[in-house]
Amino acid sequence: MISVKQVSKSFHGNCVLDHISFEIPDQTATALIGPNGIGKTTLLNILCGSLVPDSGEVTSETPDFQREIFTVLSGSHQLYAKNTVKENIEFLAVLRGLSNSDIRQNLDRYLPSFPLYDSVKNKLFEELSTGQKQLMILLAALVTNSRYLILDEPTEGLDLDHKRALLHAVTSIRNTKTILITSHDSDFITSAAERFLFLKDGQIAVEKEHLDTKEFLEIYEALYLQGESL
Ligand SMILES: Nc1ncnc2c1ncn2[C@@H]1O[C@H](COP(=O)(O)OP(=O)(O)OP(=O)(O)O)[C@@H](O)[C@H]1O
């Protein structure tokens, strides 16, 4: 579990996070929800340790937990463009101290959720489409045994097929990993996540479990749209 305790962050006097506290329980997928500019990325950066809060702290019972966070960013260049998918995944895994047999074992474990791998493993990473890249970065996160996964807008730029493949992959792993997802895609997020944290005014305004799309949109509208219909 990761605990965010009384975290505050301002930029140039503009308070983005205001003594925010919440927990990210293990082996579940938690969604961080809110419109553009509400503070999601700021919070993710603080969670990963790449941004220092003005006050408060992020803790876990796992020592050095921030080293075990793997962030999957949309459209990012997290893998080496000129290496194949297979080389990239194996290289990352070796860097994280996995042996060849660990890597083989993890590939065997996760490949059923990533049928795409076999057809792209020998392609250069730069030759993949946006959706294929997303899926392969997520596979890399799993093969490297990352305990905590942050999926920041994972469906951005994905067609329906890749979105479905990503959803299938996330639902197949969410009860073995600790996952935090940000997304503006209400259909995807209500299927992928089991817990929902709605950010407003620098704090968690609403916390819910297992929302369907209709319930999600009702909360979203009430919190952020002030009467505008979706
Ligand atoms: N480095 C920075 N310097 C100044 N202001 C910043 C900085 N980073 C974020 N902000 C401001 O903090 C607020 C929250 O930004 P943040 O990127 O966390 O929002 P977000 O919820 O992730 O938005 P989006 O959904 O568009 O990604 C915004 O007003 C943004 O302009």
The ligand as an ORCA input file, in Angstrom:
! r2SCAN-3c Opt
* xyz 0 1
  N       5.963     23.009    -13.168
  C       4.879     23.774    -13.067
  N       4.983     25.092    -12.940
  C       3.900     25.890    -12.816
  N       2.640     25.430    -12.794
  C       2.476     24.109    -12.909
  C       3.574     23.210    -13.055
  N       3.081     21.942    -13.139
  C       1.743     22.063    -13.065
  N       1.375     23.345    -12.923
  C       0.001     23.834    -12.780
  O      -0.651     23.040    -11.805
  C      -1.997     22.774    -12.172
  C      -2.244     21.286    -12.223
  O      -1.528     20.738    -13.320
  P      -1.484     19.162    -13.590
  O      -0.596     18.968    -14.781
  O      -1.120     18.446    -12.360
  O      -3.008     18.874    -13.984
  P      -3.675     17.550    -14.549
  O      -4.845     17.250    -13.687
  O      -2.655     16.483    -14.704
  O      -4.189     18.008    -15.988
  P      -4.343     17.176    -17.360
  O      -5.578     16.340    -17.231
  O      -4.499     18.274    -18.369
  O      -3.091     16.387    -17.576
  C      -2.209     23.491    -13.512
  O      -2.801     24.736    -13.257
  C      -0.806     23.671    -14.048
  O      -0.717     24.801    -14.879
*
